[in-house]
Amino acid sequence: MDPTWLLRVVGHVLQAELVLFYGPHVDVSAFRSTRPEDGLYVGGETDITPSRLTEMLDELAVVEEGDAMPNWLRPAPDY
């Protein structure tokens, strides 16, 4: 499945990629550069609405201000 939209966010604290697919479905990966020991966080949602996508972006913005990762992002499994 090819993405329809890709957003890359790079800040002083947070780096994230959001990939929107038809469905609509969004996959997110995020990394806190100030805490590399935490590793990569991943998450996403299906049947996402424009307002929910805006909420998710707002939740990522507060991570840049020092807040914790949102609950919908979980540490990526080690393979």
Steps between C-alpha positions, in 0.01 A plus 500: 500500500647834392474795737292797392673744731822515702585752769843516658529698825847596624543704816760538773343220705278299266539348158193333352357371175130473433389301198137526387356219289164457330247349732572747665782362714798676658826342619731698726858445611667738744835535669601731783853619414553617858430146628652260246498221759118495472524388138235528233129537572234381255124523472215585274128497445250384241193694382672821603313829461657838419428621854662191656807546282522859625472374860783254439722776360418719802590212734836462324560875530484486880768227500729763348421712809610220734180300558486121482425311181125470431328177613436394139877469445672195646866398508584309183565130554859379477555257217 
